[in-house]
């Protein structure tokens, strides 16, 4: 499911970005148009920012972040719904009031707070000291009004949906629900609030895809940029930690043994890579470049082996279109490591994709962050960027971000370091 608000039309005039896209393709450094990742903000169990995530992933211990033992550290839910006996990992050091101010926060869900705060920090990172209002295009013109938002989310806020639904059943007739709570039950609440707060009038979309939601969002955003439907996009994924969601995971038994349940949000500023040979000022140096993001699905009758084969085909196809040789891929950030039974399926698919040659390092964020479901792909990408900021990974040229879902869906994104271009 995708909820989209289209950008303002051109009124029948010529596409103002057509020349820029044409130049980018005519002198492309890759077989496909590249999308620059220009800024990033992240909140997770490792703490805020890429540096905290990188430090947690490189920790010499068993790679596990400490679980939340103090109930006061856990995100509260309406009605004081208790958490199940499950290891949970809230976003460490997350202080939305410090980013957004205190006004109006009591009416926002955890998903809204995570998404809105992370989008705000991403804009500030890309805009520099002047914040979102200082965002500019390559020609110096303001870019805030041409910026859109694309977020991946499985449901939005599970706690808001659950509590609103409960009120329709237990409140006195005529179903005295709180009408002010309804907007937060919508899946696109976080993306819409971010756009409203910062005046971002570009494309606005929320993409649902379960554990592949973030990869769906990356694919959606890349297609929008390449095809001229957007000039600049904030793209990422968000997943909240709530008692309602925790009980669902606990009752379903879907977590792999020893895996905690986490939450988080990662958002990236994306633009179509400029043509270095064009007569324009060079843009800001990207953190990485997104070359491809492919999504597929396997026939349910084929079983787990069919899903593994479909993932292998997806990875090989994405690499071939990107012009990246399998032996150049140094890192594979895997997404199914926290879900019971699916880690082996994903690993089998990766082994088939890379064949007998050297295999990329498996970057697993789940032991540190927990299972973050719809935010997983965005946090995997953030983990790759955090790894590449370290001094010992300078020789790594490319990475893939993969995941598989229980419905047989598979996905793969290909990113490269900017200096490898």
C-alpha positions as CSV (number, residue, x, y, z in Angstrom):
1,X,0.0,0.0,0.0
2,X,1.2,3.5,-0.9
3,X,-0.4,6.7,0.3
4,X,0.8,9.6,-1.9
5,X,0.2,13.3,-2.2
6,X,1.5,14.5,-5.6
7,X,3.7,17.5,-5.9
8,X,2.3,20.7,-7.3
9,X,1.8,20.5,-11.1
10,X,3.7,22.5,-13.7
11,X,0.5,23.8,-15.2
12,X,1.2,22.3,-18.5
13,X,4.6,23.9,-18.8
14,X,7.8,22.2,-19.8
15,X,9.3,19.9,-17.1
16,X,11.8,22.3,-15.3
17,X,14.0,19.4,-14.4
18,X,14.2,17.6,-17.7
19,X,17.5,19.1,-18.8
20,X,19.1,18.2,-15.5
21,X,18.0,14.6,-15.8
22,X,19.1,14.4,-19.4
23,X,22.5,15.6,-18.6
24,X,22.8,13.2,-15.7
25,X,22.0,10.3,-17.9
26,X,24.1,11.4,-20.9
27,X,27.3,11.6,-18.9
28,X,26.4,8.9,-16.3
29,X,29.2,7.3,-14.3
30,X,27.1,4.2,-14.0
31,X,24.8,2.2,-16.4
32,X,21.8,3.5,-14.3
33,X,21.1,7.0,-12.9
34,X,22.6,7.3,-9.4
35,X,20.9,8.9,-6.4
36,X,23.0,10.7,-3.9
37,X,22.5,10.2,-0.2
38,X,23.4,13.7,1.1
39,X,22.5,13.6,4.7
40,X,21.3,11.1,7.3
41,X,19.8,11.1,10.8
42,X,19.1,8.0,12.8
43,X,17.6,7.0,16.2
44,X,17.9,3.5,17.4
45,X,18.8,1.4,20.5
46,X,22.4,2.3,19.9
47,X,21.6,6.0,20.5
48,X,21.2,9.0,18.2
49,X,23.4,9.5,15.1
50,X,25.6,7.4,12.9
51,X,28.6,7.6,15.2
52,X,26.7,5.9,18.0
53,X,25.4,3.2,15.6
54,X,28.9,2.6,14.3
55,X,30.4,2.4,17.8
56,X,27.8,-0.1,18.9
57,X,28.3,-2.3,15.8
58,X,32.1,-2.3,16.4
59,X,31.9,-3.0,20.1
60,X,34.2,-5.9,21.1
61,X,31.5,-7.6,23.2
62,X,28.9,-10.0,21.8
63,X,27.4,-7.1,19.9
64,X,24.4,-6.8,22.1
65,X,23.1,-3.5,23.4
66,X,21.8,-3.6,26.9
67,X,18.1,-4.4,27.2
68,X,15.8,-1.9,28.9
69,X,15.3,-3.2,32.4
70,X,13.8,0.0,33.9
71,X,10.1,0.2,33.0
72,X,10.4,4.0,33.0
73,X,12.7,3.7,29.9
74,X,10.0,2.0,27.8
75,X,7.6,4.0,25.6
76,X,4.3,4.3,27.4
77,X,1.0,3.4,25.8
78,X,-2.5,4.8,26.5
79,X,-4.2,2.9,29.2
80,X,-0.9,1.7,30.8
81,X,-0.9,-1.5,28.7
82,X,1.9,-3.7,30.1
83,X,4.7,-5.2,28.0
84,X,5.0,-8.9,27.6
85,X,8.0,-10.8,29.1
86,X,10.1,-10.0,26.1
87,X,13.5,-8.3,25.7
88,X,12.8,-4.9,24.2
89,X,15.1,-2.1,23.0
90,X,13.8,1.4,22.9
91,X,15.6,4.2,21.0
92,X,18.3,5.2,23.5
93,X,18.7,8.9,24.3
94,X,15.6,9.8,22.2
95,X,14.4,13.2,23.4
96,X,11.8,14.6,21.0
97,X,11.3,17.8,23.0
98,X,15.0,18.7,22.5
99,X,14.4,18.6,18.7
100,X,10.8,19.7,18.2
101,X,10.1,21.7,21.3
102,X,7.4,20.7,23.9
103,X,4.4,22.3,22.3
104,X,1.9,19.7,21.0
105,X,4.0,16.6,21.6
106,X,1.4,15.0,23.9
107,X,-0.9,14.6,20.9
108,X,1.7,12.7,18.9
109,X,2.2,9.0,18.8
110,X,5.7,7.3,19.1
111,X,5.8,6.8,15.4
112,X,5.0,10.5,14.8
113,X,7.7,11.6,17.2
114,X,10.4,9.3,15.8
115,X,9.5,10.2,12.2
116,X,9.1,13.9,12.7
117,X,12.2,14.3,14.9
118,X,14.4,12.3,12.5
119,X,13.2,14.2,9.4
120,X,13.9,17.4,11.2
121,X,17.4,16.4,12.1
122,X,18.0,15.1,8.6
123,X,17.0,18.5,7.1
124,X,19.3,20.2,9.6
125,X,22.2,18.0,8.7
126,X,21.7,18.7,5.0
127,X,21.0,22.4,5.4
128,X,23.9,23.1,7.7
129,X,23.7,25.6,10.5
130,X,20.8,27.4,9.0
131,X,18.6,24.4,9.2
132,X,15.9,23.4,6.7
133,X,15.4,27.0,5.4
134,X,19.0,27.1,4.1
135,X,18.5,24.1,1.8
136,X,19.5,25.1,-1.7
137,X,19.6,23.7,-5.2
138,X,22.9,23.6,-7.1
139,X,22.0,27.0,-8.6
140,X,21.6,28.5,-5.2
141,X,17.8,28.7,-5.3
142,X,15.7,27.6,-2.2
143,X,15.0,23.9,-2.2
144,X,12.7,23.4,0.9
145,X,9.6,23.9,-1.3
146,X,10.8,21.3,-3.8
147,X,11.5,18.7,-1.1
148,X,9.2,15.7,-0.5
149,X,8.9,12.9,2.1
150,X,8.8,9.1,1.5
151,X,8.6,6.9,4.6
152,X,8.3,3.1,4.9
153,X,6.0,1.8,7.7
154,X,4.3,-1.5,8.2
155,X,1.2,0.1,9.9
156,X,2.0,3.5,11.2
157,X,1.3,3.5,15.0
158,X,0.1,0.1,16.2
159,X,-0.7,1.5,19.6
160,X,-2.8,4.4,18.2
161,X,-4.8,2.0,16.0
162,X,-5.3,-0.5,18.8
163,X,-6.5,2.1,21.3
164,X,-8.8,3.8,18.9
165,X,-10.3,0.5,17.9
166,X,-10.7,-0.5,21.5
167,X,-12.5,2.8,22.3
168,X,-15.1,2.0,19.6
169,X,-15.9,-1.2,21.5
170,X,-15.8,-0.1,25.2
171,X,-17.0,3.5,25.2
172,X,-20.6,4.4,25.8
173,X,-22.8,4.9,22.8
174,X,-22.7,6.6,20.4
175,X,-19.1,5.4,20.4
176,X,-17.5,8.3,22.2
177,X,-14.0,8.0,20.6
178,X,-11.6,10.9,20.9
179,X,-11.7,12.5,17.5
180,X,-8.3,14.2,18.0
181,X,-6.7,10.8,18.1
182,X,-7.9,9.7,14.7
183,X,-5.2,11.5,12.6
184,X,-2.5,9.5,14.3
185,X,-4.2,6.2,13.3
186,X,-3.4,7.0,9.7
187,X,-0.4,5.3,8.1
188,X,0.9,8.6,6.6
189,X,0.6,10.6,9.8
190,X,4.4,10.9,10.3
191,X,5.3,11.8,6.7
192,X,2.4,14.3,6.6
193,X,3.4,16.0,9.8
194,X,7.0,16.3,8.7
195,X,5.9,18.0,5.5
196,X,3.5,20.4,7.2
197,X,6.0,21.4,9.9
198,X,8.8,22.3,7.4
199,X,6.7,23.4,4.4
200,X,7.8,20.6,2.2
201,X,5.4,20.8,-0.7
202,X,6.9,18.1,-2.9
203,X,5.8,14.5,-3.3
204,X,4.6,12.9,0.0
205,X,4.1,9.2,0.4
206,X,4.0,6.4,2.9
207,X,4.8,2.9,1.7
208,X,3.7,-0.2,3.5
209,X,5.6,-3.5,3.0
210,X,6.1,-5.2,6.3
211,X,9.8,-6.0,6.9
212,X,10.6,-4.7,3.4
213,X,8.8,-1.3,3.9
214,X,12.0,0.7,4.0
215,X,13.3,-1.0,0.8
216,X,10.0,-0.2,-0.8
217,X,10.4,3.4,0.2
218,X,13.9,3.6,-1.2
219,X,12.7,2.1,-4.5
220,X,9.7,4.4,-4.7
221,X,11.9,7.5,-4.0
222,X,14.6,6.5,-6.5
223,X,12.0,6.0,-9.2
224,X,10.4,9.4,-8.4
225,X,13.7,11.2,-8.6
226,X,14.9,9.4,-11.8
227,X,11.6,10.0,-13.6
228,X,11.3,13.6,-12.6
229,X,8.4,13.5,-10.2
230,X,10.6,15.0,-7.4
231,X,13.7,17.1,-7.1
232,X,14.8,16.2,-3.6
233,X,13.3,13.6,-1.1
234,X,13.6,12.6,2.5
235,X,13.4,8.9,2.4
236,X,13.6,6.3,5.2
237,X,11.7,4.0,7.5
238,X,10.1,4.2,11.0
239,X,8.9,1.6,13.5
240,X,7.7,2.3,17.0
241,X,8.0,0.1,20.1
242,X,4.7,-0.4,21.9
243,X,3.1,-3.0,24.2
244,X,0.5,-3.8,21.5
245,X,3.1,-4.6,18.9
246,X,5.3,-6.5,21.5
247,X,2.4,-8.7,22.4
248,X,1.8,-9.5,18.7
249,X,5.4,-10.5,18.2
250,X,5.4,-12.6,21.5
251,X,2.2,-14.4,20.7
252,X,3.2,-15.2,17.1
253,X,6.6,-16.5,18.2
254,X,8.1,-14.8,15.1
255,X,11.3,-13.6,16.7
256,X,14.5,-15.7,16.4
257,X,15.8,-17.1,19.7
258,X,17.7,-14.5,21.6
259,X,16.5,-11.6,19.4
260,X,15.1,-8.5,21.1
261,X,12.3,-6.3,19.8
262,X,13.4,-2.8,18.9
263,X,12.4,0.4,17.4
264,X,14.0,3.1,15.4
265,X,14.0,5.5,12.5
266,X,16.5,6.4,9.8
267,X,16.0,9.1,7.2
268,X,18.2,10.2,4.3
269,X,18.2,13.3,2.0
270,X,18.3,12.1,-1.6
271,X,18.8,13.8,-4.9
272,X,19.6,12.6,-8.4
273,X,23.4,12.6,-8.8
274,X,24.6,15.7,-10.8
275,X,26.6,15.4,-14.0
276,X,30.2,16.3,-13.1
277,X,30.8,17.4,-16.7
278,X,27.8,19.8,-16.7
279,X,28.3,23.5,-16.5
280,X,27.1,23.8,-12.9
281,X,28.6,24.2,-9.5
282,X,29.5,20.9,-7.9
283,X,27.0,19.7,-5.3
284,X,27.7,18.6,-1.7
285,X,29.7,15.4,-1.3
286,X,27.3,12.5,-0.8
287,X,27.6,9.9,1.9
288,X,27.0,7.2,-0.6
289,X,25.2,6.6,-3.9
290,X,22.1,4.4,-4.4
291,X,22.3,2.6,-7.8
292,X,19.4,0.2,-7.6
293,X,16.6,-1.0,-5.3
294,X,14.7,-4.0,-6.6
295,X,11.7,-5.8,-5.0
296,X,10.3,-9.2,-6.0
297,X,8.3,-12.0,-4.7
298,X,8.4,-15.8,-4.9
299,X,5.6,-18.2,-5.6
300,X,4.3,-19.3,-2.2
301,X,4.1,-22.9,-3.5
302,X,7.8,-22.9,-4.1
303,X,8.5,-22.7,-0.3
304,X,11.6,-21.3,1.4
305,X,13.9,-22.7,-1.3
306,X,11.9,-20.7,-3.9
307,X,12.2,-17.6,-1.8
308,X,16.0,-18.1,-1.6
309,X,16.3,-18.5,-5.3
310,X,14.2,-15.4,-5.9
311,X,16.4,-13.4,-3.6
312,X,19.5,-14.6,-5.5
313,X,17.9,-13.5,-8.8
314,X,17.0,-10.1,-7.2
315,X,20.6,-9.5,-6.0
316,X,22.2,-10.6,-9.3
317,X,19.8,-8.5,-11.3
318,X,20.3,-5.4,-9.1
319,X,24.1,-5.8,-9.4
320,X,24.1,-6.3,-13.1
321,X,22.0,-3.2,-13.7
322,X,24.2,-1.2,-11.4
323,X,27.4,-2.2,-13.2
324,X,28.8,-3.6,-9.9
325,X,30.6,-6.9,-10.1
326,X,29.7,-9.4,-7.3
327,X,33.4,-9.5,-6.2
328,X,33.3,-5.7,-5.6
329,X,30.6,-6.1,-3.0
330,X,32.3,-5.9,0.4
331,X,29.3,-5.8,2.7
332,X,25.9,-7.4,2.8
333,X,23.6,-5.9,5.4
334,X,21.0,-8.6,6.1
335,X,17.5,-7.9,7.2
336,X,16.0,-11.3,8.2
337,X,18.5,-12.2,11.0
338,X,15.9,-11.4,13.7
339,X,13.0,-13.4,12.4
340,X,12.6,-17.1,13.2
341,X,13.5,-19.3,10.2
342,X,14.1,-16.6,7.7
343,X,17.7,-15.9,8.4
344,X,18.7,-19.2,6.8
345,X,16.6,-18.5,3.8
346,X,18.2,-15.1,3.3
347,X,21.7,-16.6,3.8
348,X,21.0,-19.3,1.2
349,X,19.9,-16.7,-1.3
350,X,23.0,-14.6,-0.7
351,X,25.3,-17.7,-1.2
352,X,23.6,-18.5,-4.4
353,X,23.9,-14.9,-5.6
354,X,27.6,-14.5,-4.9
355,X,28.6,-18.0,-6.0
356,X,31.9,-19.7,-5.2
357,X,33.9,-16.5,-5.1
358,X,34.7,-14.3,-2.1
359,X,31.6,-13.5,-0.1
360,X,30.8,-10.1,1.4
361,X,31.0,-9.5,5.1
362,X,27.6,-10.0,6.8
363,X,26.6,-6.9,8.6
364,X,23.9,-7.8,11.2
365,X,22.2,-4.9,13.1
366,X,19.6,-7.1,14.9
367,X,21.9,-8.2,17.7
368,X,22.5,-4.5,18.6
369,X,19.2,-2.9,17.6
370,X,16.7,-5.8,17.9
371,X,14.1,-6.6,15.3
372,X,12.9,-3.3,13.9
373,X,10.6,-4.6,11.2
374,X,9.6,-1.9,8.8
375,X,12.5,0.4,9.8
376,X,15.0,-2.5,9.3
377,X,16.1,-1.6,5.7
378,X,16.7,2.0,6.6
379,X,18.7,1.1,9.7
380,X,20.7,-1.4,7.7
381,X,21.6,1.3,5.2
382,X,22.5,3.6,8.1
383,X,24.7,0.9,9.5
384,X,26.6,0.6,6.2
385,X,27.1,4.4,6.2
386,X,28.3,4.3,9.8
387,X,30.7,1.4,8.9
388,X,32.1,3.4,6.0
389,X,32.9,6.3,8.2
390,X,35.4,4.2,10.1
391,X,39.1,4.3,9.3
392,X,39.4,0.6,8.5
393,X,36.9,0.2,5.7
394,X,38.4,2.5,3.1
395,X,38.9,-0.4,0.6
396,X,35.2,-1.3,0.6
397,X,33.6,-0.1,-2.6
398,X,30.0,-1.4,-2.6
399,X,27.3,-2.9,-0.4
400,X,24.0,-4.6,-0.7
401,X,21.0,-4.2,1.7
402,X,18.7,-7.3,1.6
403,X,15.7,-8.7,3.3
404,X,13.0,-11.3,2.9
405,X,9.5,-11.3,4.2
406,X,7.2,-14.1,5.5
407,X,5.0,-13.6,2.4
408,X,7.8,-14.5,0.0
409,X,8.7,-10.9,-0.8
410,X,12.4,-10.2,-1.3
411,X,14.4,-7.0,-1.8
412,X,17.9,-5.7,-2.5
413,X,19.4,-2.2,-2.7
414,X,22.9,-1.5,-4.1
415,X,24.9,1.4,-2.7
416,X,28.5,2.5,-3.5
417,X,30.9,4.8,-1.9
418,X,31.1,8.2,-3.7
419,X,34.9,7.9,-4.1
420,X,34.4,4.6,-6.0
421,X,32.8,6.5,-8.9
